[in-house]
Every structure is written in structure tokens, then in C-alpha cells.
Amino acid sequence: MTTRPTAKLPREFYTRPDVLSVAQELLGTVLVVPTAAGIRISGMIVETEAYCGPEDRASHAYNGRRTARTETMYRIGGTAYVYFVYGMYHQFNVVTNQVDIPHAVLIRALQPLEGVAVMRTRRPLHADLNLTSGPGKLCRALDLDRSYDQADFLGQRVWIEAPARRLRGGEVSSGPRIGVDYAGEWAAKPYRFWVTGNPFVSRAPRTIVGR
């Protein structure tokens, strides 16, 4: 697969109504977080999870919940939603759809591309395969924290670039989301997507469903 980025994704990519499509089409794109010195730190997105707003029991916005933390989910698509969990991990999400429709995509894993040496200093004593193979790991490797909450992907702090080519159907797999057992029937929905066979995916799937 060619991983050379081409251009920032436009606003229209994020504001589409189908969050499942956006979650799948984020696979293969390139997340870029430059350092203060302008060094590009980047990785190809290889795993995502879609969250479908008020009807989705696994979503922070379930049943219309709107708090100081979740307010970011109600912004225009193309906004970063970053939160802190378990008192130790940040999670990085892409807000999608229009204003007041709280859809979001969790970025679960990246394949490192640029600035790998910098990532290693941020996650010392970890093998390269373990640098960004999980939502908390990638946030540490790219130095993503709550200060990036509400950042615009069309801005200069963090952005996502289009891939040189789109993945084919057989290169994308799907299955249940991870860690949402509390969500009842919504826990079983195949809203997690990953690049089939990619070694940086956060967790080996029990069942692979080709798309």
C-alpha cells in the first residue's frame, strides 16, 4: 500500500450523514500532528470505531446527553474530540456530520509513518509494533491530549490527509466495538473497522468480516 499523503481532507468529507461510511473511509488516511518545531509526526489510520449519537447506547451522547465534556461532539464535522479515561489515557476522536448531530469516530490504531524516532522517545521501552496500536498508545506517541479538544482538522495543529489510493473492499474488515459491553444490543453491532491483516491493529479480531 502506498502511504504517501496527498492533501488535507475537506470539510465535506466529515460532514456527511453516514458516520459508518466516514469511519471506514478514514482507514488508510494519514493523521498528522506536527511538533512545535514543525516536525511532522504522522501515522496511517488502520482502525476506527463509529459512534452514532443519541440512539447509540455506547455513545457519550446517548439519549441526548450534553455535558461540558461532550459538547464538542455537537460541533461541525471535522472537529477533534479528545477526552481522558481511567485517569491515565487520552482518546482521540473525529466529530462527523452537521452541528448538533453528535456523531464521532474513535481512532483506535495507527501505523507509524513519520517522526518514528520522536514517538519512541514518548513511548520508551516499547517495540515499534506497540507504539500506536491502541487509542491510548497513539495519543501518547503523537502527544495528543485535552488541549487538542475542539481543534479544527482544517487548521494547523492537527489534520488528516487523504491517502494516495482508497482501500478496496477486501482490505477492510469489521466487527464489534471494544469495551462497550454495557451497551446491550449495541455492543454487538459491527461498528469497528480495521485494515485487514495490518499488524498495528489494536486487538486481533475473533471473527473477521470482510467488507
Accessible surface in RSA format (square Angstrom, percent):
REM  Atomic radii and reference values for relative SASA: ProtOr
REM  Chains: A
REM  Algorithm: Lee & Richards
REM  Probe-radius: 1.40
REM  Slices: 20
REM RES _ NUM      All-atoms   Total-Side   Main-Chain    Non-polar    All polar
REM                ABS   REL    ABS   REL    ABS   REL    ABS   REL    ABS   REL
RES MET A   1   102.44  53.0  27.26  18.0  75.18 179.0  30.53  26.0  71.91  95.3
RES THR A   2    77.05  54.8  67.02  67.9  10.04  23.9  36.48  49.0  40.57  61.3
RES THR A   3    37.41  26.6  32.17  32.6   5.24  12.5   8.77  11.8  28.64  43.3
RES ARG A   4   178.18  74.8 173.56  88.5   4.63  11.0  56.98  77.9 121.20  73.5
RES PRO A   5    32.86  23.9  18.78  17.1  14.08  51.2  19.10  15.8  13.76  85.5
RES THR A   6    90.83  64.6  54.10  54.8  36.73  87.5  54.92  73.8  35.91  54.3
RES ALA A   7    58.94  54.2  51.23  79.1   7.72  17.6  58.94  83.0   0.00   0.0
RES LYS A   8    68.57  33.5  50.64  31.1  17.93  42.7  45.59  41.0  22.98  24.5
RES LEU A   9    11.56   6.4  10.00   7.2   1.56   3.9  10.31   7.2   1.25   3.4
RES PRO A  10    72.61  52.9  66.10  60.3   6.51  23.7  72.61  60.0   0.00   0.0
RES ARG A  11    58.60  24.6  57.40  29.3   1.20   2.9  27.36  37.4  31.25  18.9
RES GLU A  12   120.29  69.1 116.59  88.2   3.71   8.8  65.65 127.0  54.64  44.6
RES PHE A  13    26.81  13.4  21.07  13.1   5.74  14.9  25.61  15.5   1.20   3.4
RES TYR A  14     0.42   0.2   0.42   0.2   0.00   0.0   0.00   0.0   0.42   0.5
RES THR A  15    19.56  13.9  15.97  16.2   3.59   8.6   3.64   4.9  15.92  24.1
RES ARG A  16    72.49  30.4  69.25  35.3   3.24   7.7  53.07  72.5  19.42  11.8
RES PRO A  17   104.53  76.2  95.18  86.8   9.35  34.0  95.31  78.7   9.21  57.3
RES ASP A  18    67.22  47.1  61.55  61.3   5.66  13.4  30.26  71.2  36.95  36.9
RES VAL A  19     5.32   3.5   4.52   4.1   0.80   1.9   4.52   3.9   0.80   2.2
RES LEU A  20    49.17  27.4  49.17  35.2   0.00   0.0  49.17  34.5   0.00   0.0
RES SER A  21    32.84  27.7  31.05  41.4   1.78   4.1  10.12  21.6  22.71  31.8
RES VAL A  22     0.00   0.0   0.00   0.0   0.00   0.0   0.00   0.0   0.00   0.0
RES ALA A  23     0.00   0.0   0.00   0.0   0.00   0.0   0.00   0.0   0.00   0.0
RES GLN A  24    39.98  22.4  35.75  26.1   4.22  10.1   9.04  19.2  30.94  23.5
RES GLU A  25    50.28  28.9  37.03  28.0  13.25  31.5  16.85  32.6  33.43  27.3
RES LEU A  26     0.00   0.0   0.00   0.0   0.00   0.0   0.00   0.0   0.00   0.0
RES LEU A  27     4.68   2.6   0.00   0.0   4.68  11.8   0.00   0.0   4.68  12.6
RES GLY A  28     2.93   3.6   0.00   N/A   2.93   3.6   1.07   2.9   1.86   4.2
RES THR A  29     0.67   0.5   0.67   0.7   0.00   0.0   0.67   0.9   0.00   0.0
RES VAL A  30     0.35   0.2   0.35   0.3   0.00   0.0   0.35   0.3   0.00   0.0
RES LEU A  31     0.00   0.0   0.00   0.0   0.00   0.0   0.00   0.0   0.00   0.0
RES VAL A  32     0.00   0.0   0.00   0.0   0.00   0.0   0.00   0.0   0.00   0.0
RES VAL A  33     4.26   2.8   2.49   2.3   1.77   4.3   2.49   2.2   1.77   4.8
RES PRO A  34    28.77  21.0  18.31  16.7  10.46  38.0  18.31  15.1  10.46  65.0
RES THR A  35    30.56  21.7  17.00  17.2  13.57  32.3  23.87  32.1   6.70  10.1
RES ALA A  36   122.74 112.9  69.38 107.1  53.36 121.4  83.12 117.1  39.62 104.9
RES ALA A  37    88.20  81.1  46.45  71.7  41.75  95.0  59.10  83.2  29.11  77.1
RES GLY A  38    53.73  66.3   0.00   N/A  53.73  66.3  30.21  82.9  23.52  52.7
RES ILE A  39    89.80  51.1  84.29  62.8   5.51  13.3  89.80  64.7   0.00   0.0
RES ARG A  40    74.17  31.1  67.79  34.6   6.38  15.2  46.55  63.6  27.62  16.7
RES ILE A  41     0.06   0.0   0.06   0.0   0.00   0.0   0.06   0.0   0.00   0.0
RES SER A  42     0.00   0.0   0.00   0.0   0.00   0.0   0.00   0.0   0.00   0.0
RES GLY A  43     0.00   0.0   0.00   N/A   0.00   0.0   0.00   0.0   0.00   0.0
RES MET A  44     3.69   1.9   3.69   2.4   0.00   0.0   3.40   2.9   0.28   0.4
RES ILE A  45     0.00   0.0   0.00   0.0   0.00   0.0   0.00   0.0   0.00   0.0
RES VAL A  46     0.00   0.0   0.00   0.0   0.00   0.0   0.00   0.0   0.00   0.0
RES GLU A  47     0.00   0.0   0.00   0.0   0.00   0.0   0.00   0.0   0.00   0.0
RES THR A  48     0.00   0.0   0.00   0.0   0.00   0.0   0.00   0.0   0.00   0.0
RES GLU A  49     0.63   0.4   0.63   0.5   0.00   0.0   0.00   0.0   0.63   0.5
RES ALA A  50     0.00   0.0   0.00   0.0   0.00   0.0   0.00   0.0   0.00   0.0
RES TYR A  51    26.59  12.4  26.59  15.1   0.00   0.0  18.75  14.1   7.84   9.7
RES CYS A  52    13.81  10.4  11.34  12.6   2.47   5.8   5.51  14.0   8.30   8.9
RES GLY A  53     0.00   0.0   0.00   N/A   0.00   0.0   0.00   0.0   0.00   0.0
RES PRO A  54    56.83  41.4  53.27  48.6   3.56  12.9  53.47  44.1   3.36  20.9
RES GLU A  55   115.14  66.1 100.10  75.7  15.03  35.8  40.56  78.4  74.58  60.9
RES ASP A  56     0.00   0.0   0.00   0.0   0.00   0.0   0.00   0.0   0.00   0.0
RES ARG A  57   108.80  45.7 100.05  51.0   8.75  20.8  20.01  27.3  88.79  53.8
RES ALA A  58     4.22   3.9   0.00   0.0   4.22   9.6   0.38   0.5   3.84  10.2
RES SER A  59     4.12   3.5   0.00   0.0   4.12   9.5   0.57   1.2   3.55   5.0
RES HIS A  60    44.57  24.4  41.28  28.7   3.29   8.4  21.52  22.2  23.06  26.8
RES ALA A  61     0.00   0.0   0.00   0.0   0.00   0.0   0.00   0.0   0.00   0.0
RES TYR A  62    61.12  28.5  60.58  34.5   0.54   1.4  33.84  25.4  27.28  33.6
RES ASN A  63   125.84  86.8  99.51  96.2  26.33  63.4  13.66  32.9 112.18 108.4
RES GLY A  64    40.60  50.1   0.00   N/A  40.60  50.1  21.86  60.0  18.74  42.0
RES ARG A  65   111.74  46.9 102.10  52.0   9.65  23.0  43.04  58.8  68.71  41.6
RES ARG A  66   119.69  50.3  88.20  45.0  31.49  75.0  37.18  50.8  82.51  50.0
RES THR A  67    63.03  44.8  52.95  53.7  10.08  24.0  59.11  79.4   3.91   5.9
RES ALA A  68   103.09  94.8  69.47 107.2  33.61  76.5  80.16 112.9  22.93  60.7
RES ARG A  69    92.54  38.9  88.25  45.0   4.30  10.2  38.41  52.5  54.13  32.8
RES THR A  70     3.76   2.7   3.76   3.8   0.00   0.0   3.76   5.1   0.00   0.0
RES GLU A  71    68.40  39.3  68.25  51.6   0.16   0.4  36.69  71.0  31.71  25.9
RES THR A  72     0.43   0.3   0.43   0.4   0.00   0.0   0.00   0.0   0.43   0.6
RES MET A  73     3.41   1.8   3.41   2.3   0.00   0.0   3.41   2.9   0.00   0.0
RES TYR A  74    13.64   6.4  11.27   6.4   2.37   6.2  11.22   8.4   2.42   3.0
RES ARG A  75   107.03  44.9 103.92  53.0   3.11   7.4  23.68  32.4  83.35  50.5
RES ILE A  76    55.02  31.3  53.87  40.1   1.15   2.8  53.87  38.8   1.15   3.1
RES GLY A  77     0.00   0.0   0.00   N/A   0.00   0.0   0.00   0.0   0.00   0.0
RES GLY A  78     0.00   0.0   0.00   N/A   0.00   0.0   0.00   0.0   0.00   0.0
RES THR A  79     6.46   4.6   6.46   6.5   0.00   0.0   1.00   1.3   5.46   8.2
RES ALA A  80     0.00   0.0   0.00   0.0   0.00   0.0   0.00   0.0   0.00   0.0
RES TYR A  81     3.05   1.4   3.05   1.7   0.00   0.0   3.05   2.3   0.00   0.0
RES VAL A  82     0.00   0.0   0.00   0.0   0.00   0.0   0.00   0.0   0.00   0.0
RES TYR A  83    19.95   9.3  19.83  11.3   0.13   0.3   2.97   2.2  16.99  20.9
RES PHE A  84    90.09  45.1  74.89  46.4  15.21  39.6  74.89  45.4  15.21  43.5
RES VAL A  85    29.10  19.2  24.40  22.1   4.70  11.3  29.10  25.3   0.00   0.0
RES TYR A  86   186.40  87.0 144.63  82.3  41.77 108.7 115.44  86.7  70.97  87.5
RES GLY A  87    63.76  78.6   0.00   N/A  63.76  78.6  30.24  83.0  33.52  75.1
RES MET A  88    95.12  49.3  83.18  55.1  11.94  28.4  60.43  51.4  34.69  46.0
RES TYR A  89    80.15  37.4  78.74  44.8   1.40   3.7  44.55  33.5  35.60  43.9
RES HIS A  90    41.76  22.8  39.13  27.2   2.63   6.7  20.89  21.5  20.87  24.3
RES GLN A  91    21.89  12.2  21.89  16.0   0.00   0.0   0.00   0.0  21.89  16.6
RES PHE A  92     0.07   0.0   0.00   0.0   0.07   0.2   0.00   0.0   0.07   0.2
RES ASN A  93     4.83   3.3   4.83   4.7   0.00   0.0   0.00   0.0   4.83   4.7
RES VAL A  94     0.00   0.0   0.00   0.0   0.00   0.0   0.00   0.0   0.00   0.0
RES VAL A  95     0.00   0.0   0.00   0.0   0.00   0.0   0.00   0.0   0.00   0.0
RES THR A  96     0.03   0.0   0.03   0.0   0.00   0.0   0.00   0.0   0.03   0.1
RES ASN A  97     7.12   4.9   7.12   6.9   0.00   0.0   0.00   0.0   7.12   6.9
RES GLN A  98    86.79  48.5  86.79  63.4   0.00   0.0  36.71  78.1  50.08  38.0
RES VAL A  99    86.92  57.2  74.51  67.5  12.42  29.9  74.51  64.7  12.42  33.7
RES ASP A 100    80.67  56.5  64.80  64.5  15.87  37.5  21.35  50.3  59.32  59.2
RES ILE A 101    68.39  38.9  67.70  50.4   0.69   1.7  68.39  49.2   0.00   0.0
RES PRO A 102     3.18   2.3   3.18   2.9   0.00   0.0   3.18   2.6   0.00   0.0
RES HIS A 103    27.44  15.0  27.44  19.1   0.00   0.0  16.92  17.4  10.52  12.2
RES ALA A 104     1.91   1.8   1.91   2.9   0.00   0.0   1.91   2.7   0.00   0.0
RES VAL A 105     0.00   0.0   0.00   0.0   0.00   0.0   0.00   0.0   0.00   0.0
RES LEU A 106     8.26   4.6   8.26   5.9   0.00   0.0   8.26   5.8   0.00   0.0
RES ILE A 107     0.03   0.0   0.00   0.0   0.03   0.1   0.00   0.0   0.03   0.1
RES ARG A 108    20.61   8.7  20.61  10.5   0.00   0.0   0.00   0.0  20.61  12.5
RES ALA A 109     0.00   0.0   0.00   0.0   0.00   0.0   0.00   0.0   0.00   0.0
RES LEU A 110     0.02   0.0   0.02   0.0   0.00   0.0   0.02   0.0   0.00   0.0
RES GLN A 111    46.04  25.7  46.04  33.6   0.00   0.0   2.05   4.4  43.99  33.4
RES PRO A 112    19.71  14.4   5.94   5.4  13.77  50.1   5.94   4.9  13.77  85.6
RES LEU A 113    48.02  26.7  19.87  14.2  28.15  70.8  22.63  15.9  25.39  68.3
RES GLU A 114    56.17  32.2  51.54  39.0   4.62  11.0  32.91  63.7  23.26  19.0
RES GLY A 115    21.84  26.9   0.00   N/A  21.84  26.9  10.47  28.7  11.36  25.5
RES VAL A 116    34.85  22.9  31.71  28.7   3.15   7.6  31.71  27.5   3.15   8.5
RES ALA A 117    66.06  60.7  60.03  92.6   6.03  13.7  61.08  86.0   4.98  13.2
RES VAL A 118    38.77  25.5  37.43  33.9   1.34   3.2  38.76  33.7   0.01   0.0
RES MET A 119     0.08   0.0   0.08   0.1   0.00   0.0   0.08   0.1   0.00   0.0
RES ARG A 120   111.09  46.6 107.86  55.0   3.23   7.7  41.89  57.3  69.20  41.9
RES THR A 121   103.43  73.6  77.43  78.5  26.00  62.0  74.66 100.3  28.77  43.5
RES ARG A 122    71.85  30.2  46.34  23.6  25.50  60.7  28.38  38.8  43.47  26.3
RES ARG A 123    14.36   6.0  10.91   5.6   3.45   8.2   3.10   4.2  11.26   6.8
RES PRO A 124    80.12  58.4  71.16  64.9   8.96  32.6  75.12  62.0   4.99  31.0
RES LEU A 125   187.75 104.6 138.86  99.3  48.89 122.9 152.37 107.0  35.38  95.2
RES HIS A 126    76.95  42.1  59.90  41.6  17.05  43.6  36.56  37.7  40.39  47.0
RES ALA A 127    73.06  67.2  54.02  83.4  19.04  43.3  65.66  92.5   7.41  19.6
RES ASP A 128    59.34  41.6  54.16  53.9   5.18  12.2  26.69  62.8  32.65  32.6
RES LEU A 129    98.33  54.8  93.88  67.2   4.45  11.2  94.04  66.0   4.30  11.6
RES ASN A 130    44.23  30.5  43.36  41.9   0.88   2.1  15.52  37.3  28.72  27.8
RES LEU A 131     0.11   0.1   0.11   0.1   0.00   0.0   0.11   0.1   0.00   0.0
RES THR A 132     0.00   0.0   0.00   0.0   0.00   0.0   0.00   0.0   0.00   0.0
RES SER A 133    11.09   9.4   9.42  12.6   1.67   3.8   5.18  11.0   5.91   8.3
RES GLY A 134     4.91   6.1   0.00   N/A   4.91   6.1   4.91  13.5   0.00   0.0
RES PRO A 135    18.55  13.5  18.47  16.8   0.07   0.3  18.48  15.3   0.07   0.4
RES GLY A 136     8.85  10.9   0.00   N/A   8.85  10.9   4.33  11.9   4.52  10.1
RES LYS A 137    65.65  32.0  64.55  39.6   1.10   2.6  40.90  36.8  24.75  26.4
RES LEU A 138     0.00   0.0   0.00   0.0   0.00   0.0   0.00   0.0   0.00   0.0
RES CYS A 139     2.45   1.9   1.78   2.0   0.67   1.6   1.78   4.5   0.67   0.7
RES ARG A 140   114.53  48.1 103.96  53.0  10.57  25.2  39.56  54.1  74.96  45.4
RES ALA A 141     0.00   0.0   0.00   0.0   0.00   0.0   0.00   0.0   0.00   0.0
RES LEU A 142     0.74   0.4   0.00   0.0   0.74   1.9   0.00   0.0   0.74   2.0
RES ASP A 143    81.52  57.1  77.78  77.4   3.74   8.8   7.19  16.9  74.33  74.1
RES LEU A 144     3.62   2.0   0.00   0.0   3.62   9.1   0.00   0.0   3.62   9.8
RES ASP A 145    52.61  36.9  52.61  52.4   0.00   0.0  15.43  36.3  37.18  37.1
RES ARG A 146   102.76  43.1  94.28  48.1   8.48  20.2  37.45  51.2  65.31  39.6
RES SER A 147    71.10  60.1  43.15  57.6  27.96  64.4  50.83 108.2  20.27  28.4
RES TYR A 148    24.45  11.4  24.45  13.9   0.00   0.0   4.45   3.3  20.01  24.7
RES ASP A 149    25.39  17.8  10.72  10.7  14.67  34.7   3.97   9.3  21.42  21.4
RES GLN A 150    74.94  41.9  59.60  43.6  15.33  36.5  11.50  24.5  63.43  48.1
RES ALA A 151    15.59  14.3   4.10   6.3  11.48  26.1  15.23  21.4   0.36   0.9
RES ASP A 152    60.75  42.6  52.75  52.5   8.01  18.9  26.60  62.6  34.16  34.1
RES PHE A 153     0.87   0.4   0.00   0.0   0.87   2.3   0.00   0.0   0.87   2.5
RES LEU A 154    73.15  40.7  54.01  38.6  19.13  48.1  54.52  38.3  18.62  50.1
RES GLY A 155    24.03  29.6   0.00   N/A  24.03  29.6  23.98  65.8   0.06   0.1
RES GLN A 156   135.52  75.8 122.34  89.4  13.18  31.4  64.61 137.5  70.92  53.8
RES ARG A 157   114.97  48.3 108.04  55.1   6.93  16.5  66.28  90.6  48.69  29.5
RES VAL A 158     0.10   0.1   0.05   0.0   0.05   0.1   0.05   0.0   0.05   0.1
RES TRP A 159    25.85  10.4  25.85  12.5   0.00   0.0  24.97  13.3   0.88   1.4
RES ILE A 160     0.58   0.3   0.00   0.0   0.58   1.4   0.00   0.0   0.58   1.6
RES GLU A 161    16.20   9.3  16.20  12.3   0.00   0.0   1.29   2.5  14.91  12.2
RES ALA A 162    25.41  23.4  25.41  39.2   0.00   0.0  25.41  35.8   0.00   0.0
RES PRO A 163    25.33  18.5  15.47  14.1   9.86  35.8  16.11  13.3   9.22  57.3
RES ALA A 164    48.24  44.4  17.32  26.7  30.92  70.3  17.85  25.1  30.39  80.5
RES ARG A 165    79.16  33.2  68.69  35.0  10.47  24.9  55.62  76.0  23.54  14.3
RES ARG A 166   162.98  68.4 149.15  76.0  13.83  32.9  69.45  94.9  93.53  56.7
RES LEU A 167    30.14  16.8   5.49   3.9  24.65  62.0   5.49   3.9  24.65  66.3
RES ARG A 168   159.78  67.1 153.03  78.0   6.75  16.1  65.74  89.8  94.04  57.0
RES GLY A 169    42.84  52.8   0.00   N/A  42.84  52.8  28.95  79.4  13.89  31.1
RES GLY A 170    64.21  79.2   0.00   N/A  64.21  79.2  37.87 103.9  26.34  59.0
RES GLU A 171    44.42  25.5  41.96  31.7   2.46   5.9  28.57  55.3  15.86  12.9
RES VAL A 172    12.39   8.2  12.39  11.2   0.00   0.0  12.39  10.8   0.00   0.0
RES SER A 173     0.35   0.3   0.35   0.5   0.00   0.0   0.00   0.0   0.35   0.5
RES SER A 174     0.37   0.3   0.37   0.5   0.00   0.0   0.00   0.0   0.37   0.5
RES GLY A 175     2.00   2.5   0.00   N/A   2.00   2.5   2.00   5.5   0.00   0.0
RES PRO A 176    70.45  51.3  67.42  61.5   3.03  11.0  67.42  55.7   3.03  18.8
RES ARG A 177    11.18   4.7   0.00   0.0  11.18  26.6   0.00   0.0  11.18   6.8
RES ILE A 178    28.93  16.5  16.81  12.5  12.12  29.2  19.94  14.4   8.99  24.4
RES GLY A 179    59.17  73.0   0.00   N/A  59.17  73.0  34.29  94.1  24.88  55.7
RES VAL A 180     7.42   4.9   7.28   6.6   0.14   0.3   7.28   6.3   0.14   0.4
RES ASP A 181   131.01  91.8 110.20 109.7  20.81  49.2  37.68  88.7  93.34  93.1
RES TYR A 182   142.63  66.6 111.67  63.5  30.96  80.6 106.57  80.1  36.06  44.5
RES ALA A 183     0.25   0.2   0.00   0.0   0.25   0.6   0.25   0.4   0.00   0.0
RES GLY A 184    47.17  58.2   0.00   N/A  47.17  58.2  38.18 104.8   8.99  20.1
RES GLU A 185   134.02  76.9 112.90  85.4  21.12  50.3  49.84  96.4  84.18  68.7
RES TRP A 186    30.62  12.3  30.62  14.8   0.00   0.0  21.10  11.3   9.51  15.4
RES ALA A 187    17.38  16.0  13.32  20.6   4.06   9.2  13.34  18.8   4.04  10.7
RES ALA A 188    72.46  66.6  56.45  87.1  16.01  36.4  59.95  84.4  12.51  33.1
RES LYS A 189    61.73  30.1  59.51  36.5   2.22   5.3  13.47  12.1  48.26  51.4
RES PRO A 190    63.15  46.0  61.77  56.3   1.38   5.0  61.77  51.0   1.38   8.6
RES TYR A 191    31.88  14.9  31.88  18.1   0.00   0.0   8.73   6.6  23.15  28.5
RES ARG A 192    10.71   4.5  10.71   5.5   0.00   0.0   0.00   0.0  10.71   6.5
RES PHE A 193     2.32   1.2   2.32   1.4   0.00   0.0   2.32   1.4   0.00   0.0
RES TRP A 194     3.63   1.5   3.63   1.8   0.00   0.0   2.25   1.2   1.38   2.2
RES VAL A 195    10.08   6.6  10.08   9.1   0.00   0.0  10.08   8.8   0.00   0.0
RES THR A 196    54.61  38.8  36.29  36.8  18.32  43.7  36.01  48.4  18.61  28.1
RES GLY A 197    69.73  86.0   0.00   N/A  69.73  86.0  42.13 115.6  27.60  61.8
RES ASN A 198    20.88  14.4   8.92   8.6  11.96  28.8   3.92   9.4  16.96  16.4
RES PRO A 199    88.18  64.3  59.47  54.2  28.71 104.4  72.07  59.5  16.11 100.1
RES PHE A 200    25.88  12.9  25.88  16.0   0.00   0.0  25.88  15.7   0.00   0.0
RES VAL A 201    20.87  13.7   8.13   7.4  12.74  30.7   8.13   7.1  12.74  34.6
RES SER A 202    30.86  26.1   3.51   4.7  27.35  63.0   3.51   7.5  27.35  38.3
RES ARG A 203   137.74  57.8 133.06  67.8   4.68  11.1  47.17  64.5  90.57  54.9
RES ALA A 204    89.07  81.9  64.30  99.2  24.77  56.3  69.77  98.3  19.31  51.1
RES PRO A 205    36.73  26.8  17.01  15.5  19.73  71.7  18.95  15.6  17.78 110.5
RES ARG A 206   247.88 104.1 204.28 104.1  43.60 103.8  84.17 115.0 163.72  99.2
RES THR A 207    94.00  66.9  85.55  86.7   8.45  20.1  60.64  81.4  33.36  50.4
RES ILE A 208    94.51  53.8  68.09  50.7  26.41  63.7  68.09  49.0  26.41  71.7
RES VAL A 209    69.14  45.5  66.17  59.9   2.97   7.2  69.14  60.1   0.00   0.0
RES GLY A 210    55.99  69.1   0.00   N/A  55.99  69.1  24.57  67.4  31.43  70.4
RES ARG A 211   119.43  50.1  82.19  41.9  37.25  88.7  47.49  64.9  71.94  43.6
END  Absolute sums over single chains surface
CHAIN  1 A     9532.9       7472.8       2060.1       5323.0       4209.9
END  Absolute sums over all chains
TOTAL          9532.9       7472.8       2060.1       5323.0       4209.9
